[in-house]
Amino acid sequence: MRQHLRLPGVPVFMYHRLTAAGEGVATGPESKYAIRGSRFREQLALIADEGVRTYLIRELWEAPRPLADAGRVAIATFDDGQASDYEVAYPALVAAGARAEFFINTATIGQPGYLDWPHVIEMHRAGMSFQSHSHDHVRLLGLPTRTLEHQLIESKRRLEDRLGAPVDVLAAPYGLLNQRVVNTALRVGYRAVCNSYAWPAQPGASTVNRIPLYGTTTMREFLRLLHGSPLPFARRLARAALIYVPKQLLLSVAPGRRGVRVLKTNA
């Protein structure tokens, strides 16, 4: 791909649920995030064809700066710990010789439709990374300090106890965070916090920008995002700005997943 202008940084892609062959069309409020497994495999093949390697966040954050500046690095992340992580994403990653970060809510492990511990352990042993998406999938903004600390510490503790590996990256549910959330995460032992700000990430930063991918994301757009072309990033930021306030209002009053109440922000 000819590249006339490239944004500095590393593309960190954010996936949610992958759908298997023959599965019906996804429905519900998060259906826009559902991506066909075949499309994900095409994206992995394109990453390889472009000479790009998939890294884990810790590896890249600890690597020499020239590695990140080479434009040959990408990171794949998955949120929510859904069953498709094991059923669809995991075999595709293994076949492609790639790895990914899986941000999971420890409260849902073993529940219907989500990963269970044997799957998490198997994937971890195969080289996949498991990091925190908080204990429950709740909006972290506005939580009382002790509740916020519990959400961050409990998920970190459970994963580290089971996997025997450090958990030092947090992905904020809904991509919503502020400096208080970041400071609390750093204080209880995390090194970085992921958002959903669609811009290339800067290795070593305490916040990690991630690029949401959708079922409607074309291969052409994916290629341009992979190479840091400014236009698709600008479009995504403009779209995010339009929905940010309505999203905040909705999440401040809507019940959280699995009966956990989303508290109103104090801001």
C-alpha positions in Angstrom: 0.0 0.0 0.0 1.4 3.4 -1.0 1.5 5.6 2.1 1.8 9.4 1.7 0.9 10.3 5.2 1.0 8.1 8.3 -0.1 9.0 11.8 2.5 8.1 14.4 1.8 5.3 16.8 0.5 1.7 16.8 -2.9 0.5 15.7 -4.6 -1.3 18.6 -7.8 -2.9 17.2 -10.7 -3.6 19.5 -13.0 -6.5 18.7 -16.0 -7.9 20.6 -18.0 -10.9 19.4 -17.1 -12.9 16.3 -19.8 -14.9 14.6 -19.4 -18.4 13.3 -20.3 -19.7 9.9 -24.1 -20.3 9.7 -24.8 -18.2 12.7 -27.8 -15.9 12.4 -27.6 -12.1 12.1 -26.6 -10.5 15.4 -29.3 -8.4 17.1 -29.4 -6.2 20.1 -27.7 -2.9 21.2 -24.2 -4.2 20.5 -24.9 -6.0 17.3 -22.8 -3.4 15.4 -19.7 -4.9 16.9 -20.4 -8.5 15.7 -17.9 -9.4 13.0 -18.0 -12.6 10.9 -15.2 -15.1 11.8 -14.4 -15.3 8.1 -13.8 -11.5 8.0 -11.5 -11.7 11.0 -9.5 -14.4 9.3 -9.2 -12.1 6.2 -7.9 -9.3 8.5 -5.3 -11.6 10.0 -4.2 -12.7 6.6 -3.9 -9.1 5.5 -1.9 -8.2 8.5 0.6 -11.0 7.6 0.6 -10.1 3.9 1.5 -6.5 4.8 4.5 -7.7 6.9 2.9 -6.5 10.2 3.4 -8.5 13.4 1.0 -8.8 16.2 2.3 -7.9 19.6 1.0 -7.9 23.2 0.7 -4.5 24.9 3.3 -5.3 27.5 5.8 -6.5 24.9 5.4 -3.4 22.9 5.5 -1.1 25.9 8.8 -2.6 27.0 10.4 -2.8 23.5 12.9 -0.2 22.1 11.2 2.8 20.5 12.3 2.0 16.9 10.1 -1.1 17.0 7.0 1.0 17.4 8.1 3.6 14.9 8.7 1.0 12.1 5.0 0.9 11.1 5.1 -2.9 11.2 3.4 -3.6 14.5 -0.3 -4.0 15.4 -2.2 -5.2 18.5 -5.5 -7.1 18.5 -7.7 -6.9 21.6 -11.1 -8.5 22.5 -13.5 -7.2 25.1 -16.1 -8.9 27.3 -14.8 -12.5 27.4 -17.5 -13.9 25.2 -17.6 -17.6 24.2 -16.7 -16.7 20.6 -13.2 -15.7 21.9 -12.5 -19.4 22.3 -14.8 -20.8 19.6 -13.9 -18.5 16.7 -11.1 -16.0 17.5 -8.7 -18.4 19.2 -8.4 -21.0 16.4 -8.1 -18.3 13.9 -5.2 -16.7 15.8 -3.4 -20.0 16.3 -3.7 -20.8 12.6 -2.3 -17.4 11.7 0.5 -17.5 14.2 -0.9 -14.4 15.9 -1.7 -13.4 19.4 -4.2 -11.1 21.1 -5.1 -9.5 24.4 -8.4 -10.6 25.9 -10.0 -8.2 28.4 -12.5 -10.1 30.5 -15.0 -9.5 33.3 -14.1 -12.1 36.0 -17.7 -12.1 37.3 -19.0 -13.6 34.0 -16.4 -16.4 33.6 -18.3 -19.7 33.4 -21.7 -18.0 32.7 -23.6 -19.1 29.6 -22.3 -17.3 26.5 -18.9 -16.5 28.1 -15.5 -18.1 28.5 -15.0 -20.6 31.3 -11.8 -21.1 33.3 -10.5 -24.2 31.3 -10.8 -22.2 28.1 -9.0 -19.2 29.6 -6.2 -21.4 30.9 -5.8 -23.2 27.6 -5.7 -19.9 25.6 -3.2 -18.4 28.1 -0.9 -21.4 27.8 -1.0 -21.0 24.0 0.3 -17.5 24.3 -2.8 -15.4 24.5 -2.9 -12.6 27.1 -5.7 -12.1 29.6 -6.2 -8.7 31.2 -8.9 -6.9 33.1 -12.2 -5.5 31.9 -13.1 -4.9 35.6 -14.8 -7.5 37.7 -18.4 -6.6 36.6 -19.1 -4.8 33.3 -20.0 -1.5 34.9 -19.4 2.1 34.1 -16.4 3.1 36.2 -17.0 6.8 36.1 -18.6 8.1 39.4 -18.2 4.9 41.4 -17.3 5.4 45.0 -13.6 5.0 45.6 -14.0 1.6 47.5 -16.3 0.3 44.8 -14.0 1.4 42.0 -11.0 -0.2 43.8 -12.9 -3.4 44.3 -13.8 -3.6 40.6 -10.1 -3.2 39.6 -8.5 -5.2 42.3 -10.8 -8.2 42.3 -10.5 -8.8 38.6 -6.7 -8.5 38.7 -6.4 -10.8 41.7 -8.6 -13.6 40.3 -6.8 -13.6 36.9 -3.4 -13.5 38.5 -4.2 -16.3 40.9 -5.6 -18.6 38.2 -3.0 -17.9 35.5 0.1 -17.1 37.5 0.9 -14.2 35.2 0.8 -10.5 35.8 -2.4 -8.5 34.9 -1.3 -5.0 34.4 -3.6 -3.5 31.7 -7.2 -2.5 32.3 -9.8 -1.9 29.5 -12.5 0.5 30.9 -16.0 -0.9 30.1 -17.8 1.2 27.4 -14.4 2.9 26.8 -15.3 5.5 29.4 -12.7 6.7 31.8 -11.3 9.9 33.3 -8.1 10.8 35.2 -9.5 9.6 38.5 -10.1 6.1 37.0 -6.6 6.1 35.4 -5.0 7.3 38.7 -6.8 4.6 40.7 -5.8 1.9 38.3 -2.2 2.9 38.4 -2.3 3.1 42.2 -3.6 -0.5 42.6 -1.0 -2.0 40.2 -2.0 -1.5 36.6 0.5 0.0 34.1 -1.9 1.2 31.5 -5.7 1.7 30.9 -7.3 1.2 27.5 -10.0 3.5 26.1 -12.0 3.5 22.8 -10.5 6.7 21.4 -9.9 5.8 17.8 -6.4 7.0 17.3 -3.0 5.2 17.1 -1.6 4.3 20.6 1.7 5.7 21.8 3.8 2.9 23.4 4.7 3.6 27.0 1.7 5.9 27.7 -0.5 5.2 30.7 -3.6 5.3 28.4 -3.9 3.1 25.4 -6.0 4.3 22.4 -8.0 1.6 20.7 -9.7 1.4 17.3 -13.2 -0.1 17.5 -14.0 -2.5 14.6 -17.5 -3.1 13.4 -19.4 -5.6 11.2 -19.5 -2.9 8.5 -15.7 -2.2 8.6 -14.5 -3.0 5.0 -11.2 -4.5 4.2 -10.1 -1.3 2.5 -10.9 0.7 5.6 -9.1 -1.9 7.8 -6.0 -1.6 5.6 -6.0 2.2 5.9 -6.3 1.9 9.7 -3.5 -0.6 9.8 -1.2 1.8 8.0 -2.3 4.9 10.0 -4.0 6.8 7.1 -5.5 9.9 8.7 -8.9 10.0 7.0 -10.6 6.9 8.5 -9.4 8.0 12.0 -10.8 11.5 11.5 -14.2 10.0 10.5 -14.3 7.8 13.5 -13.5 10.6 15.9 -16.2 12.8 14.3 -18.8 10.0 14.8 -17.7 9.4 18.4 -18.1 13.0 19.2 -21.7 13.0 18.0 -22.7 10.1 20.2 -20.6 10.7 23.3 -23.1 12.8 25.3 -26.1 10.6 24.5 -24.0 7.5 25.5 -23.0 9.1 28.8 -26.6 10.0 29.6 -27.9 6.5 28.7 -25.3 4.7 30.7 -25.8 7.0 33.8 -29.4 5.7 34.2 -29.5 2.3 32.5 -29.0 -0.8 34.6 -25.6 -2.5 34.2 -25.2 -6.0 32.8 -26.3 -9.0 34.9 -28.1 -7.0 37.4 -25.2 -4.7 38.5 -26.5 -1.2 38.8 -24.6 1.5 36.9 -24.1 4.3 39.3 -24.6 7.9 38.2 -21.5 10.0 37.7 -20.6 12.6 40.3 -19.2 14.8 37.6 
